[in-house]
Amino acid sequence: MWRSFEPEPGKWYRWDLHGAAAWLKKETRPGGFLWHTAFETVSLEKAWTAAANRGGPRKEEAPEGLSCTVSCGGGPAVRLRPCPGTKPCLAILGDKVNLLPGAEARFTLYLPPAFRFETGDDCLDSVLPFIHSEAWFGDAMLGLLCLYLPPPLVFPAPGPPGPAAFIRCDLSVRNRSKTAADISRQLIYTESLGIYEAEGGLCSGMIAVEILPGGDLKITAAPPEGKHARIGPVPRNGVGDILIRRGTDFIKDILRT
């Protein structure tokens, strides 16, 4: 589904993405190719409850009622590739989740990816097809605009099977301080995650959050265990060791419809 292929000129192709969909058509022009791309979007809730209809590409009729993007160049092969979104995710682990000193809690998150049509190293079109809410996390000067990841996409590990078009992400939170810590909200930096194929779905490996004495956070990321096929390049900016200072505890929901 994510591999490169050479589409037949003049034919539309469709990919199904758990309620969302992507279309592409290639046309041959003197000196190159002309690409038509389109995406159908759905809400996160609809995508989560949609039937397991991930698949493609397959020849299909032209999409109706959707805006198309036209790109020139590249080719002759193309592929659709899932990738992390450009905004961090604010994961809501519960209304009030306290972690005692020395304790560790593990969760399974399902992150909605963006999808890119690529020909060679060039991007023809890119979109996050799952309509979502956003939240401002932090103060007015140092805060971040985040994708709001509600509890229906967050589970205690190991978590149930989720939509194959979403990115399964393991999260570990360990409290190394001497006081109990509220871990209800966790910031996930998605740009630094690698994407892999695993058992017919997508995964990103493990994110480990350590709460240090004084309340600072140390965040690291590791690839998944076992042999999994990587989709796309290694992230340019790995999580490495990120320290987050306390004080970013203000959250304001911004609904997007």
URGI-V546235 format. One record per residue. RES is the residue in one letter. PHI is phi in radians with two decimals (* if undefined). PSI is psi as a letter, one per 20 degrees, with the letter a starting at -180 (none if undefined). OMEGA is omega in whole degrees, -180 to 180 (NA if undefined). Layout:
res=[RES:RES]
phi=[PHI:PHI]
psi=[PSI:PSI]
omega=[OMEGA:OMEGA]
This chain:
res=[M:W:R:S:F:E:P:E:P:G:K:W:Y:R:W:D:L:H:G:A:A:A:W:L:K:K:E:T:R:P:G:G:F:L:W:H:T:A:F:E:T:V:S:L:E:K:A:W:T:A:A:A:N:R:G:G:P:R:K:E:E:A:P:E:G:L:S:C:T:V:S:C:G:G:G:P:A:V:R:L:R:P:C:P:G:T:K:P:C:L:A:I:L:G:D:K:V:N:L:L:P:G:A:E:A:R:F:T:L:Y:L:P:P:A:F:R:F:E:T:G:D:D:C:L:D:S:V:L:P:F:I:H:S:E:A:W:F:G:D:A:M:L:G:L:L:C:L:Y:L:P:P:P:L:V:F:P:A:P:G:P:P:G:P:A:A:F:I:R:C:D:L:S:V:R:N:R:S:K:T:A:A:D:I:S:R:Q:L:I:Y:T:E:S:L:G:I:Y:E:A:E:G:G:L:C:S:G:M:I:A:V:E:I:L:P:G:G:D:L:K:I:T:A:A:P:P:E:G:K:H:A:R:I:G:P:V:P:R:N:G:V:G:D:I:L:I:R:R:G:T:D:F:I:K:D:I:L:R:T]
phi=[*:-1.78:-1.46:-1.20:-2.65:-1.81:-1.22:-1.25:-1.01:1.46:-1.92:-1.48:-2.17:-2.24:-2.04:-1.67:-2.33:0.93:1.69:-1.58:-2.73:-2.28:-2.20:-2.64:-2.42:-1.91:-2.19:-1.55:-2.24:-0.97:1.50:2.93:-2.26:-2.06:-2.01:-1.96:-2.29:-2.69:-2.29:-1.82:-1.84:-2.46:-1.29:-1.00:-1.11:-1.17:-1.11:-1.15:-1.69:-1.19:-1.09:-1.26:-1.97:-1.45:3.02:2.23:-1.43:-2.44:-1.18:-2.62:-1.19:-1.07:-1.16:-1.90:1.32:-2.00:-1.34:-1.92:-1.81:-1.99:-2.24:-1.99:1.79:1.20:1.58:-1.50:-1.63:-2.61:-2.64:-1.77:-2.26:-1.31:-2.65:-1.09:-1.21:-1.46:-1.74:-1.18:-1.77:-1.77:-1.53:-1.70:-1.46:2.80:-1.17:-2.65:-2.11:-1.72:-2.00:-1.28:-0.98:1.44:-1.56:-2.30:-2.22:-2.12:-2.40:-2.03:-1.96:-2.04:-1.66:-1.31:-1.53:-1.54:-2.26:-2.15:-1.56:-2.20:-2.22:1.13:-1.66:-1.69:-1.68:-1.45:-2.90:-2.62:-2.77:-1.68:-1.39:-1.78:-1.16:-2.47:-1.55:-2.08:-2.47:-1.63:-2.05:1.97:-1.44:-1.13:-1.62:-1.98:-1.34:-2.28:-1.52:-2.08:-1.36:-1.46:-1.80:-1.34:-0.93:-1.04:-1.84:-2.25:-2.43:-1.06:-1.11:-1.51:1.42:-1.40:-1.08:-1.99:-1.00:-1.19:-1.51:-1.68:-1.68:-1.36:-2.29:-1.56:-2.22:-2.06:-2.13:-2.13:-1.72:-1.74:-1.55:-1.77:-2.29:-1.12:-2.21:-1.45:-1.95:-1.03:-2.12:-2.26:-1.63:-1.93:-1.48:-1.27:-1.08:-1.64:-1.63:-1.45:-1.99:-2.30:-1.58:-2.63:0.92:1.42:-2.17:-2.08:-2.55:-2.26:1.63:-1.96:-1.88:-1.98:-1.98:-1.98:-1.58:-1.62:-0.95:1.70:1.71:-1.18:-2.02:-2.01:-2.09:-2.30:-2.33:-2.40:-1.18:-1.17:-1.31:1.57:-1.68:-2.30:-1.32:-1.36:-1.86:1.60:-1.34:-1.16:-0.97:-1.18:-1.98:-1.18:-1.06:0.98:-1.97:-1.85:-1.84:-2.02:-1.41:-1.19:1.96:-1.67:-2.00:-1.69:-2.34:-2.25:-1.31:-2.17:-1.40:-2.02:-2.12]
psi=[h:j:q:q:r:o:q:p:q:i:p:q:q:q:p:p:l:m:h:r:q:q:q:q:p:p:q:p:q:p:j:b:q:p:p:p:q:q:q:p:q:r:q:g:g:h:h:h:i:q:q:n:l:p:r:r:q:q:p:r:q:q:q:p:j:q:p:q:p:p:q:q:a:a:r:i:q:r:q:p:p:q:q:q:r:i:q:q:p:o:p:o:i:r:g:o:o:p:p:q:p:i:r:q:q:q:q:p:q:o:p:p:r:r:p:p:p:q:o:c:j:q:p:h:q:q:q:o:i:o:p:r:q:q:q:p:o:a:r:h:h:j:r:q:o:q:p:o:o:r:h:i:j:p:q:p:q:i:q:r:p:a:p:i:i:r:o:p:p:p:p:p:p:p:o:j:a:j:q:q:p:o:k:h:p:p:p:o:n:h:h:j:p:q:p:q:p:o:l:i:a:q:r:i:b:p:p:p:p:p:o:r:p:i:i:q:p:p:p:r:q:q:r:q:q:a:o:q:p:p:o:r:r:p:p:h:n:q:h:c:o:p:p:p:q:r:i:m:j:p:p:p:p:o:p:p:none]
omega=[-177:-177:176:174:179:-180:177:-178:176:-179:174:176:-177:171:176:-173:177:179:173:-180:178:179:177:172:177:173:179:178:177:178:180:-176:175:-175:174:-180:179:179:171:-176:177:177:175:-177:179:179:-179:-176:-178:176:-177:-175:177:178:-180:1:174:179:-173:174:180:179:180:175:-180:175:-179:173:-180:-180:179:174:179:175:7:-178:-179:173:171:-176:172:179:179:175:-177:179:172:177:173:-176:178:-176:180:179:-180:-178:179:178:-177:179:179:-177:177:176:-179:-177:172:179:172:-175:177:-178:164:178:-178:166:-176:170:-170:178:-176:177:177:-176:-180:-180:168:-169:-179:-177:-171:172:176:-180:174:-176:-180:-180:-173:-176:-172:-176:-178:171:-170:166:-176:-179:-173:-179:178:178:-178:-176:167:-179:9:177:-180:172:180:178:-177:178:176:-179:177:-175:176:-179:175:177:-179:-179:179:177:-177:179:177:-177:174:-177:-174:-178:180:180:-178:180:-170:-177:-177:-178:170:-179:-178:171:-179:175:178:-180:-180:176:-177:-178:-173:169:180:178:177:176:-173:174:-176:175:177:-179:173:-175:176:179:-180:177:-180:177:-180:-178:178:179:177:176:179:-175:173:179:-180:-177:178:178:-177:174:-180:175:178:-179:176:179:178:-176:178:-179:177:180:175:-177:176:180:NA]
